[in-house]
Amino acid sequence: MLHFTIDGFQGFRSRFDHVPLIQEVLEEIPVQLGLTPVMPAFVLPYYNGVVAEDCGVSAFLFLGGGHFTLHTFSFREAYFADLVAPEPFDADRLRTVLQAVFPCETTSVQTVERTKMKDTEPDTEADFGPHLFLNIDAYQGPQSMDTLFAAFDRLPRTIGMTPIMRPYVIRDTLGDGRRVLSALTMIAESHVSLHVFPDEERAYFDIFSCRFFDRDQVVPQLKACFPGGTVHEALIARGSRYRYLRTERAEEHARSRAWLAGR
């Protein structure tokens, strides 16, 4: 499983708030990379949430055995995208497409094999947040659409996150005949996903969050929900130096919420 991440800062607010453009990006990425989408793109504008200034658009698309997610933050003029797939893809091409659509002053890109990920502990005072990965061998967790839906419906609140939609769960068969079950839900903090390959007794889980959490508390809860044998665990920092690179619009945002004063 190859995982691509890109974090961009100081881009164009109008693009990060452009729902039709974001929809087009999700539809175009699989075409450009020769990957197979297995659902229509899901795009969710998100405003005045847990952290009001972090409003924007969250979007995702299931690919065969993987996914592409995009989170934009228009007030902050920043975005975060992920693509994970069980087959090779052209990461340079993906970077070129995203940078053409969302040009930014500062961009950070990483492409790595999931099983080779190593910890890069986030700076809680400066970075955007943690991205936690669990690669599970001898997987014995939920393996049906109903049980995965139920697990993902409970999970965000169990680990202290804020769901902003009900889970999506799909069942698919890859070109080589492997079966796969995929689940994903958007949270106010970003997203949670799982891809289960039952024939191989293997699963790949990740949670991306703008809210820092206690790894020592969350990981045991996740392992209890998605039990297995050997678990390769990695936590990486996303949005390095976000606190300094994000755009601040405190006065403008205060004006946009002025109607609250009259409530």
Legacy VTK file of the C-alpha trace (Angstrom):
# vtk DataFile Version 3.0
C-alpha trace
ASCII
DATASET POLYDATA
POINTS 263 float
0.000 0.000 0.000
1.578 3.245 -1.177
0.508 6.392 0.689
0.914 9.909 -0.743
0.398 13.046 1.352
0.590 16.715 0.425
0.153 19.751 2.689
-0.109 23.217 1.156
-0.128 26.684 2.730
-0.728 30.267 1.581
-2.742 29.365 -1.490
-5.820 30.976 -3.016
-8.853 31.129 -0.758
-11.213 31.229 -3.750
-9.957 27.822 -4.911
-10.190 26.235 -1.475
-13.839 27.314 -1.279
-14.733 26.314 -4.874
-16.978 23.250 -4.560
-17.307 22.525 -8.323
-13.514 22.758 -8.689
-12.977 20.321 -5.819
-15.538 17.960 -7.335
-13.659 18.112 -10.632
-10.338 17.381 -8.906
-11.732 14.221 -7.329
-13.098 13.052 -10.660
-9.905 13.874 -12.581
-7.280 12.385 -10.251
-8.126 8.702 -11.000
-8.136 9.440 -14.737
-4.714 11.078 -14.559
-3.251 8.192 -12.525
-4.983 5.261 -14.217
-6.724 4.247 -10.993
-10.275 2.936 -10.717
-12.861 4.926 -8.740
-15.543 2.763 -7.146
-17.989 5.481 -6.108
-18.987 9.009 -7.112
-16.987 11.773 -5.473
-18.364 12.937 -2.107
-17.952 16.660 -1.382
-19.007 18.254 1.904
-18.702 22.019 2.517
-18.058 22.559 6.220
-18.474 25.868 8.032
-18.524 27.183 11.608
-17.566 23.910 13.220
-15.546 22.915 16.257
-12.932 25.528 15.359
-14.851 28.143 13.421
-11.821 29.504 11.569
-11.074 26.050 10.177
-14.092 26.035 7.865
-13.703 24.713 4.337
-14.507 21.636 2.262
-13.937 17.947 2.997
-14.106 15.505 0.099
-13.219 11.896 -0.640
-13.354 9.178 -3.252
-12.958 5.424 -2.811
-10.522 3.791 -5.203
-10.100 0.038 -5.639
-8.670 -0.926 -2.241
-7.769 2.651 -1.376
-8.986 6.240 -1.273
-8.266 9.861 -2.114
-9.163 12.517 0.473
-8.985 16.294 0.253
-9.491 18.782 3.091
-9.389 22.504 2.320
-9.378 25.354 4.825
-10.343 28.536 3.028
-9.860 31.018 5.875
-6.478 29.472 6.643
-5.581 29.260 2.923
-4.314 25.716 3.434
-5.137 22.209 2.225
-4.276 18.580 2.951
-4.657 15.649 0.552
-3.999 11.894 0.815
-4.016 9.089 -1.712
-3.512 5.451 -0.740
-3.738 2.529 -3.160
-2.658 -1.134 -3.242
-1.187 -0.720 -6.721
1.635 1.574 -7.916
0.717 5.060 -9.095
2.591 8.068 -10.420
3.096 10.205 -7.309
4.934 12.892 -9.293
1.982 13.225 -11.649
-0.391 13.498 -8.693
1.738 16.222 -7.156
1.827 18.134 -10.453
-1.964 18.018 -10.835
-2.641 19.157 -7.269
-0.075 21.939 -7.377
-1.563 23.207 -10.644
-5.059 23.332 -9.128
-3.991 24.585 -5.678
-0.776 26.594 -6.103
0.719 27.447 -2.699
3.702 29.364 -1.385
4.720 26.384 0.766
4.105 22.697 -0.003
5.218 19.538 1.789
4.957 16.157 0.016
5.627 12.605 1.159
5.194 9.273 -0.633
5.978 6.116 1.315
5.123 2.436 1.483
2.742 1.980 4.415
4.788 -0.800 5.994
7.918 1.377 5.931
6.456 4.418 7.662
8.330 5.701 10.692
7.240 8.054 13.437
7.725 11.782 13.017
6.260 13.070 16.247
4.193 16.240 15.659
5.026 19.493 17.389
1.827 20.278 19.291
2.724 23.969 19.407
3.414 24.383 15.690
2.058 21.580 13.464
-1.450 20.945 12.130
-1.891 17.566 13.763
-1.140 13.829 13.870
-1.815 11.182 11.221
-1.876 7.697 12.736
-1.480 4.489 10.703
-2.096 0.882 11.750
-1.210 -1.964 9.380
-2.817 -5.100 10.828
-1.804 -8.687 9.985
-3.960 -11.716 10.953
-6.878 -9.270 11.023
-9.873 -10.522 13.033
-11.986 -7.375 13.199
-15.294 -6.493 11.471
-15.477 -8.047 7.992
-18.987 -7.355 6.760
-20.575 -4.145 5.512
-22.996 -4.049 8.448
-20.380 -4.629 11.153
-17.970 -2.145 9.591
-20.698 0.483 9.355
-21.612 -0.046 13.003
-17.960 0.133 14.075
-17.314 3.352 12.152
-20.565 4.871 13.364
-19.384 4.493 16.970
-15.677 5.066 16.519
-15.286 8.863 16.229
-17.022 9.616 19.518
-15.302 6.664 21.198
-11.907 8.259 20.550
-13.053 11.827 21.188
-13.580 12.991 17.595
-16.553 14.736 15.973
-18.378 12.959 13.106
-19.822 15.217 10.394
-21.387 12.444 8.287
-22.471 8.814 8.564
-19.889 6.236 7.438
-19.490 5.040 3.868
-18.764 1.313 3.437
-18.217 -0.492 0.125
-17.322 -4.000 -1.018
-15.226 -4.508 -4.129
-13.101 -7.027 -6.028
-9.791 -5.857 -7.454
-8.538 -6.693 -10.936
-6.389 -9.518 -9.558
-9.391 -11.106 -7.844
-8.660 -9.928 -4.297
-11.696 -8.989 -2.247
-11.658 -5.745 -0.284
-13.970 -3.962 2.141
-13.446 -0.228 2.638
-14.908 2.126 5.239
-14.461 5.865 5.702
-16.083 8.636 7.653
-15.375 12.344 7.698
-14.837 13.962 11.079
-14.570 17.639 11.937
-10.922 16.906 12.645
-10.399 15.307 9.146
-11.076 11.584 8.430
-10.928 7.955 9.557
-10.543 5.036 7.114
-10.042 1.270 6.950
-9.343 -1.116 4.056
-9.782 -4.825 4.804
-8.395 -7.583 2.544
-10.140 -10.683 3.992
-8.391 -13.228 1.745
-5.045 -12.031 3.106
-6.328 -11.420 6.661
-4.845 -7.941 6.424
-6.205 -4.459 7.095
-4.945 -0.887 6.802
-6.326 1.775 9.145
-5.608 5.484 9.410
-6.903 8.519 11.277
-5.915 12.053 10.335
-6.780 14.726 12.893
-6.249 18.430 13.432
-6.893 17.743 17.107
-3.942 16.331 19.011
-4.832 13.170 20.905
-3.206 10.872 23.438
-1.688 8.111 21.356
-1.325 5.829 24.375
-5.074 5.994 24.970
-6.327 5.951 21.373
-4.224 3.096 19.968
-5.449 0.460 22.468
-9.036 1.480 21.703
-8.388 1.073 17.985
-6.729 -2.307 18.458
-9.725 -3.476 20.489
-12.087 -2.334 17.735
-9.952 -3.811 14.924
-8.140 -6.781 16.505
-5.453 -8.792 14.802
-2.012 -10.264 15.227
1.009 -8.164 14.332
0.322 -4.420 14.102
2.752 -2.027 12.467
2.041 1.377 13.967
3.273 4.770 12.803
2.358 8.349 13.629
3.505 11.180 11.393
3.252 14.950 11.639
1.013 16.759 9.155
1.152 20.440 8.354
4.638 21.140 9.665
4.777 24.694 11.102
1.042 25.144 10.392
0.661 27.654 13.245
3.128 29.949 11.521
2.285 29.297 7.858
-1.517 29.398 7.986
-3.242 32.622 7.022
-4.880 34.489 9.894
-8.145 36.296 9.190
-9.363 37.011 12.698
-11.040 40.344 11.899
-12.652 39.092 8.706
-13.898 35.954 10.385
-15.333 37.966 13.277
-17.337 40.021 10.783
-18.621 36.896 9.057
-20.024 35.674 12.396
-21.366 39.029 13.545
-24.943 37.777 13.242
-24.301 35.591 16.300
-24.078 38.681 18.507
-27.754 39.366 17.927
-28.957 35.916 18.914
LINES 1 264
263 0 1 2 3 4 5 6 7 8 9 10 11 12 13 14 15 16 17 18 19 20 21 22 23 24 25 26 27 28 29 30 31 32 33 34 35 36 37 38 39 40 41 42 43 44 45 46 47 48 49 50 51 52 53 54 55 56 57 58 59 60 61 62 63 64 65 66 67 68 69 70 71 72 73 74 75 76 77 78 79 80 81 82 83 84 85 86 87 88 89 90 91 92 93 94 95 96 97 98 99 100 101 102 103 104 105 106 107 108 109 110 111 112 113 114 115 116 117 118 119 120 121 122 123 124 125 126 127 128 129 130 131 132 133 134 135 136 137 138 139 140 141 142 143 144 145 146 147 148 149 150 151 152 153 154 155 156 157 158 159 160 161 162 163 164 165 166 167 168 169 170 171 172 173 174 175 176 177 178 179 180 181 182 183 184 185 186 187 188 189 190 191 192 193 194 195 196 197 198 199 200 201 202 203 204 205 206 207 208 209 210 211 212 213 214 215 216 217 218 219 220 221 222 223 224 225 226 227 228 229 230 231 232 233 234 235 236 237 238 239 240 241 242 243 244 245 246 247 248 249 250 251 252 253 254 255 256 257 258 259 260 261 262
